[in-house]
Amino acid sequence: MKIVLATGNKGKLREFKKMCDTEVIAFSDILGEMEIVEDADSFKGNALIKARTIYEKLEDEDTIVISDDSGISVPLLGGIPGIYSARYAGEGASDKENLYKLVNAVKEVGVERTPAYYTAAIAIVSKFGEYVVHGWMHGEVLASTRGDHGFGYDPMFVPNGYEQTLGELEDEVKKSISHRGKALMLAKPIIEMLQR
């Protein structure tokens, strides 16, 4: 069974390909570009919307579709941007625009750093049913950015137990502690079971 990833995000695609032992194909390589409306009120709901949509469009029973919905939440700011992390600065906003909007929001409340956490929900859809797993990474966000590794909010996020931001840490370190890495560890046995 082939694995199709329901994302157009190149950063996520790179991370999934690094973490998976089998070949992962981007849905756009098969179906072309398409917009999927993510209008659920949770990471789990949005991940399922994406995976179901791509699975139905592929019309191929020998496919496992994986999608993730992930984002960062800052409790001091009421949990924002949360499920709106990818479009925090508006529809079509770049990673940099989203990042600097959150940096400015932290600055505006007058703190240098504050607790925050990343959530990743991974949905797996196949002819055998639907599964969803979650992973979290806790730490703090800064009112500044450091480093240029990773993508999204990585340059402002310092994971618990580290002094560097995700933008400064090496990919191997990030992979071992990331919310997506933790969720993928839970997803892997499910994917392997479905491939048997």
N, C-alpha and C positions, 0 to 999 in steps of 0.2 A: 504494500500500500504506500502510495506516495504522500509526502507531507507537504501541505501548502500552507504558507503563512499569510494570514489575512491582515496585512499591514502594508501601507505605502511608505512608512517611515524607514528611511535608509539606516538610521542609527540602530533601530530595533532589529532590522533584518540582519545587520552585521552581528549584533549580540547573539541572536538566535542561532545563526550559522556557526558561530564559535562554540556555542554551548551544546549543540546537537551532534550526535555521532553520525546520523544519517543525513542524506541530502534534503535540504529545505528549499522549496521553490516559492518565490513571491507570487501572489495571486495575479499581479499585474503582468507577469510573464506569460500567463495563460489567457487571462480575460481582458487585458489592457487596463488602463486607468479607469477607475470609477469611484464615485463619492458614496460613502455609506453614512447615513444619518444615525448618529449615536445619541439617542434621546432618552436613554434610561437614567435612573437617578443613583446608580451605583457603578463601581468599576466592573463588578460581576455582570451586571445587566448589559453594559456596553460591550464587554468582551464577547458575550453570547450573541448579541446582535450581529457583530462583525463575522463571527465564525459561521453562524447559521446562514447569513446572506451569501457568503462565498461558497459554502457547501452546496446550497440550493442552485446557485448559478453554474457551478461546475458540472452538475448532473453526472457525476462519476462516483459510483459506490466504492471504488477502490482508493478513495482519498480520505486522508485524515486532515481536517482543517484546524489549525491552531491560531488563536488570536490572543492578544493581550490588551488590556486597558490598564494604564498605570498613570500615576501622578504623584504629586507632592502635596502634603497638607501641613499647614502651619496653625497649630491650635490658638496661638496668641491673636491671629488674624481671623478667628472664627472658622478655621479649617480650610481656608482658601489656599491655592486655587482648586485643590481636590480633583473632581472629575473633569474640571475645565482646564486642567494644566496645559494641554496642547493648544488651547485657544484663549488663554488667559488675557492676552493683550488684544483679542479680537480675532474674528475668523480670518484665516490666511496669515496670521502673525508668524514671524520667524522665531526660532529658538531664542535668538538674542533678544528680541522684543519682549517675549514672555519672561525671560530671565531678568532683564532690567526693570520690568514692571514690578516683579516680586522683590527685587533688591530695594527699590524705592519704597515699596509698601512697608518693608521692615524698617528702613531708615525713618519713615514718617512716624512710627510709634516710639522712636527714640531709643532703640536698643541696638547694640552691636551684633548680638546673636540671640537666637531663641530656639527652643526645641521644635523639631519638625520630623516628619517621617514620610517615606515613600511607600506606596502600596502598589502591588502588581497582582492583577487577576488574570489567570490564563484559562481560556476556554478551549475545550477540545471537542470537536463535533465529528462524528463518523456514523456509519450505518448501525453501529452498535450502541449509539446513544450520545448523551452530552455529559461532560464533566467540567468542573471548575475548581481550580486550586488557587490559593493566595500565598503571597510572600510579602514580608515587610522589612524595611531597613530604617532604624531609628538614628537620630542624630540631631544636629542643629543647622539652621541656616544663618548665614552671615549677611550683614548689611553692606557687603562688598563681594567681589569675585576674585578667585585665584585659580590659575591653571587653565589649560585649554584642551585637556583630554575629555573624552566622553561627549555628551550632548545634553541638551535641555538645561535643567537647573544644576547640573553637576558642579560647575565652578563656584557655587555658593553653599554647597551642602557638605558638612563635615560629619562623617559617620561616627557613631559612638565608638570610643576606643582609639580614635585616630586624631592627629593634629592637622593633617592635610585635607583639603577638599577632594571630592571625587574627580574634580578637574585636574588635580595634581597627582592622584594615585595612579599606579600602573594598572593596565587592563586586567592582569591576572589577579591583583588584589581586589579590584572592584568586582570581578566575576565571583569571587569567593564569598563576598558579603552582600551582594546586591539583592534587592527585593525580587528582581526578575530571575536572578540565579536561584534564589530560594524557592520561588514558585516553580521554576523549571525542574528543580530536583524532585519536586512532588509530581510534576506532570510526566516526567520521563518514564516511570514504571507503568503509568497508564498508557502512554504512547506505545511502549514496548509490548504490552499486553494486547493492544489493538492490532499490532502488526503481525501477531502470531497466526 
